[in-house]
Every structure is written in C-alpha cells, then in structure tokens.
Amino acid sequence: MTSITDRFIKYIKFDTQSDPNTGLTPSTPGQMIFSQALIEELKEIGLQDVDLDDNGYVMATLPSNIDEDTPVVGFIAHVDTSPDFSGKNVSPNIVENYDGGEIELDAENNIVLKPSEFPELKNYVGQTIITTDGKTLLGADDKAGVTAIVSAMEYLIKHPEIKHGKIRVGFTPDEEIGEGADLFDVKKFGADFAYTIDGGEIGELEFENFNAALAKVVAHGRNVHPGYARNKMRNSIRIANQLVAMLPRHETPEHSDGYEGFYHLMSFNGDVEKTEMQFIIRDFKKDRFEDRKKEMEHLVNKVNKEFGSGTMELEIKDQYYNMRQKIEPVMHIVDLAEQAMKDVGVEPNIKPIRGGTDGARLAYMGLPTPNIFAGGHNFHGRFEFLPVPSMQKAMEVVLQISQLVPSVKKS
C-alpha cells in the first residue's frame, strides 16, 4: 500500500485552487488535472465503476463482499483548495517527533509557526506534523480527506476478510467557492447516506452548520475636481465606509464563536466614482439569518435615503442552509460515526460547523451527509498544518464506519 503520508504529499503537489470568477465547472483547470490523475489511481487500486464527468465530479464503487442487502454508504471529499491563499508549488515541511517548540517555516521572511499563537500545537508533541514552507497553504482542506478515503478503500481491497456492504466514494470540485454540490448527481451516486471527510482537528463530528448568504454591495459616487467639489462631489468610498460602520461592530468572525452568527466584509475595492464590497452573512438559526439579511437591506435603504435613491445597490444570494433539519430524522447515521470514532480510540467532539461543507447542500438534495474530521488546522493560509496521526485516524474511522453499516437496517 502507498503510505498515507506519501499519498497526501503527492496530492498537495497539484495546484487545485478554485476561482469564483470564471463561471466554469470546475472553475480552474488544475482541479480537472488532479481528478484525472485520481481516477487512474482509483482504477489501479481496484475500485469499480470509476467515472469522471465533464464537470470534474469523480465517483467510484467498492462492491459489497457480503450476501446481505445493506444500506449503501458514501464517503465524499473535495479536490479544490481555497482561493484565499496560493496553492501553487506547495513545498511541505515534515516535522518528525515534534518537540512542542516553534517551527520555522520561512527563515528569509521570519515566518514562524508558534505555539504561543496556535496553542493547539501542544496537543501533537511527539507526533509527525506536516506544515507549509510559509509561502503557500498546505491543502489539507481537503486533500487530507481525499487521502483518508482513498487509503481506506485501498486497505479494504487489500483485506477482503473485512466485511462491508457496497461503498460509494465521490470527489467534488469547487467546494471552497460554495459550488461543490451544484452538479452532484445524487441519484447516480446511489448512496442511502454519506459522510464528508472535510472537518478539522481529530474528533470533530458535525451535523449542523451555518445558514449562509453572499451580499454584494455597490456604492455609486460622483467625481469632481477636489478644488471645486463643495456640494458636488460624492465620494463612494466614504459612502461605502458609512455602511460598514453601521453594521454591529462585534458581530464579526473575529468576535464570535459557538452558535454566534456574523457579518463578514470579505472585499472592499473602489475609488471616488464606484466602490464594490462583498459580505458573507452567517447564522445557525433560520430566523436570525433572515433578520441579518433584512438588517443589511435596512442599512442600504438608510444610505439611499441620505444620499439619494440608487446611490447604493444590494444583491443578496443564499448559498446554503443548516443541514441539521435534514439530519435529525436520521440521527442514527451520526450515532454510527460516533461509535466508529470510539471504536478506533478517538474521542468524538460533536460541534456545529462554523462554515459549510458539501454535505450541507447534499442534505437538502436528498443525501443526508454529516461531516467528519480530516485532521488539519489553520486552513486557507500559510500557517496550515496537519498532524499525520490525525489523518490516519480519519482513515480508520472510514474503515470502521464501513464495517458498522451492515448492522443498520436498510430503509
């Protein structure tokens, strides 16, 4: 078998950043290149019905090796990495037997991974940790998940004495830009339920997530020579800043945790004539989510009342919803994952996802899909790191779920 570390490092060498601006699926060619390599590997290890469609979705089957009619379980991960930080020319740093101290990532630019800033590092003393070189993200989100699934399938094929029902695996593009489930064919996938292996630290098990919306705001101004601007100029930058200042100061990602929602200003670009902003709006409770969208509309209307109709335009688009509503009727699939974790020596940490996964969308498409840890930390940036034993445990959880599924009655 390919070692789990070697497989992961091979995967992160592919540049698969997604891009929200291309309008394509997959949004970038690197994702398709990786998926093409992936299907060859899936065929090589012995999976069946290996398929890559024109939109970059990979599906494959591990047939049942028992006579019983059991539920079909699916395991899903995404191939893209975040557009927030470079995923090109990833050069991982392998730290064996981590001693608990600071890890120098980039000496030239004095970039250091410090336990004083990331105290969770102390949980992995003595373990092998994979970090970045300080210049790119790592790609554990979600190539650690892809690695865990492929490695688990290879192990089951190599060990036919382990009994399991039919298993489907799926790898999606563009999850990081909220489009991973857009063209996912649930009927073709054919699973009764599934799990995304797309969580963070070891033990995470999640079946509820944010309700999410994207808000695009455009402020229109009027440019006049500043020496003659009195009562004539309208500076769109200042108008846009007025909207930002009216939003609740502490209802932001950096001031919230647990079940608290937020408004997050993601981008702000403009000049005197025109300024464009993008916000994401998040909340777990549907009523609070709707209230946040209404508040954004109210504040934009307030700006327009002061500066004139049409000064500010707002477009709000829902992205995904809290999957809890769809998972609660089938909570036995969460219980199954919890038992699998305990069986392999992992303490389950059931918590809400302060974000979203493909599973959030898939649950509303008829495929209930809780989320399981893949093991990484500090996603989407240069301080991302992955303890190898955590990824190994994610693989073991996939193996154990596969063995427990036949105990579930087929509905």
JODAVEN-V69094 format. One record per residue. N is the residue number from 1. SS is DSSP state (2 for helix, 1 for strand, 0 for the rest). Layout:
N | SS
N | SS
//
This chain:
1 | 0
2 | 0
3 | 0
4 | 2
5 | 2
6 | 2
7 | 2
8 | 2
9 | 2
10 | 2
11 | 2
12 | 2
13 | 0
14 | 0
15 | 0
16 | 0
17 | 1
18 | 0
19 | 0
20 | 0
21 | 0
22 | 0
23 | 0
24 | 0
25 | 0
26 | 0
27 | 0
28 | 0
29 | 2
30 | 2
31 | 2
32 | 2
33 | 2
34 | 2
35 | 2
36 | 2
37 | 2
38 | 2
39 | 2
40 | 2
41 | 2
42 | 2
43 | 2
44 | 2
45 | 2
46 | 0
47 | 0
48 | 1
49 | 1
50 | 1
51 | 1
52 | 1
53 | 0
54 | 0
55 | 0
56 | 0
57 | 0
58 | 1
59 | 1
60 | 1
61 | 1
62 | 1
63 | 0
64 | 0
65 | 0
66 | 0
67 | 0
68 | 0
69 | 0
70 | 0
71 | 0
72 | 0
73 | 1
74 | 1
75 | 1
76 | 1
77 | 1
78 | 1
79 | 0
80 | 0
81 | 1
82 | 0
83 | 0
84 | 0
85 | 0
86 | 0
87 | 0
88 | 0
89 | 0
90 | 0
91 | 0
92 | 0
93 | 1
94 | 1
95 | 1
96 | 0
97 | 0
98 | 0
99 | 0
100 | 0
101 | 0
102 | 0
103 | 1
104 | 1
105 | 1
106 | 1
107 | 0
108 | 0
109 | 0
110 | 0
111 | 1
112 | 1
113 | 1
114 | 0
115 | 0
116 | 0
117 | 0
118 | 0
119 | 2
120 | 2
121 | 2
122 | 2
123 | 2
124 | 2
125 | 0
126 | 0
127 | 0
128 | 0
129 | 1
130 | 1
131 | 1
132 | 0
133 | 0
134 | 0
135 | 0
136 | 0
137 | 0
138 | 0
139 | 0
140 | 2
141 | 2
142 | 2
143 | 2
144 | 2
145 | 2
146 | 2
147 | 2
148 | 2
149 | 2
150 | 2
151 | 2
152 | 2
153 | 2
154 | 2
155 | 2
156 | 2
157 | 2
158 | 2
159 | 0
160 | 0
161 | 0
162 | 0
163 | 0
164 | 0
165 | 0
166 | 0
167 | 1
168 | 1
169 | 1
170 | 1
171 | 1
172 | 1
173 | 0
174 | 0
175 | 2
176 | 2
177 | 2
178 | 0
179 | 0
180 | 0
181 | 0
182 | 0
183 | 0
184 | 0
185 | 0
186 | 2
187 | 2
188 | 2
189 | 2
190 | 0
191 | 0
192 | 0
193 | 1
194 | 1
195 | 1
196 | 1
197 | 1
198 | 1
199 | 1
200 | 0
201 | 0
202 | 0
203 | 0
204 | 1
205 | 1
206 | 1
207 | 0
208 | 0
209 | 1
210 | 0
211 | 1
212 | 1
213 | 1
214 | 1
215 | 1
216 | 1
217 | 1
218 | 1
219 | 1
220 | 1
221 | 0
222 | 1
223 | 0
224 | 0
225 | 0
226 | 2
227 | 2
228 | 2
229 | 0
230 | 0
231 | 0
232 | 0
233 | 0
234 | 1
235 | 0
236 | 2
237 | 2
238 | 2
239 | 2
240 | 2
241 | 2
242 | 2
243 | 2
244 | 2
245 | 2
246 | 2
247 | 0
248 | 0
249 | 0
250 | 0
251 | 0
252 | 0
253 | 2
254 | 2
255 | 2
256 | 0
257 | 0
258 | 0
259 | 0
260 | 0
261 | 0
262 | 1
263 | 1
264 | 1
265 | 1
266 | 1
267 | 1
268 | 1
269 | 1
270 | 1
271 | 0
272 | 0
273 | 0
274 | 1
275 | 1
276 | 1
277 | 1
278 | 1
279 | 1
280 | 1
281 | 1
282 | 1
283 | 1
284 | 0
285 | 0
286 | 2
287 | 2
288 | 2
289 | 2
290 | 2
291 | 2
292 | 2
293 | 2
294 | 2
295 | 2
296 | 2
297 | 2
298 | 2
299 | 2
300 | 2
301 | 2
302 | 2
303 | 2
304 | 2
305 | 2
306 | 2
307 | 2
308 | 0
309 | 0
310 | 0
311 | 0
312 | 1
313 | 1
314 | 1
315 | 1
316 | 1
317 | 1
318 | 1
319 | 1
320 | 1
321 | 0
322 | 0
323 | 0
324 | 2
325 | 2
326 | 2
327 | 2
328 | 2
329 | 2
330 | 2
331 | 0
332 | 2
333 | 2
334 | 2
335 | 2
336 | 2
337 | 2
338 | 2
339 | 2
340 | 2
341 | 2
342 | 2
343 | 2
344 | 0
345 | 0
346 | 0
347 | 0
348 | 0
349 | 1
350 | 1
351 | 0
352 | 0
353 | 1
354 | 0
355 | 0
356 | 0
357 | 0
358 | 2
359 | 2
360 | 2
361 | 2
362 | 2
363 | 2
364 | 2
365 | 0
366 | 0
367 | 0
368 | 0
369 | 1
370 | 1
371 | 1
372 | 1
373 | 1
374 | 0
375 | 0
376 | 1
377 | 1
378 | 0
379 | 0
380 | 0
381 | 0
382 | 0
383 | 0
384 | 0
385 | 1
386 | 1
387 | 1
388 | 2
389 | 2
390 | 2
391 | 2
392 | 2
393 | 2
394 | 2
395 | 2
396 | 2
397 | 2
398 | 2
399 | 2
400 | 2
401 | 2
402 | 2
403 | 2
404 | 2
405 | 2
406 | 2
407 | 2
408 | 0
409 | 0
410 | 0
411 | 0
//
